[in-house]
């Protein structure tokens, strides 16, 4: 899998996440409760709530696309308090991630990636992608999925996997 394929996969999963939030809204409507109640839900007391899981998913994708392409990431303050605002956040992250093309990622494997939390230290782009970006992204996306599922939202494996590029014979 190339770096570009991975960035495309992040975009696909963000679109899936957006659809899960749509299902959460439909679930809340069917059960007659405010869907924004779900925004503050979490799986354990010491874990991030749904809003932060979505924000972290978006940030993981946009920072990977940024660090590996050399493009400056857009700033997104973590202020979302409603499902509608989370949809917007996903849309903004997707808009940036989808600007990163294959040519932008040329040499990404050798690029020095130095996120602020490394305090001046750095990783090679390929190490950052495989050992930080991919696991971190999928941790937050999966946890958001689990929070919704735990709260009764009708999402299943195919919602997680999403559309497949199936070919016919």
Buried (B, 14 or more C-beta within 10 A) or exposed (E): EEBBEBBBBBBBBBBBBBBBBBBBBEBBEEEEEEBBEBBEBBBEEEEBBBBBBBBBBBBBBBBBBBBBBEBEBEEBEEEBEBBEBBBEBBEBBBEBBEEBEEEBBEEBBEBEBBBEEEEEEBBBBBEBBBEBBBEBBBBBBBBBBBBBBEBEBEBEEEBBEBEEEEEEE
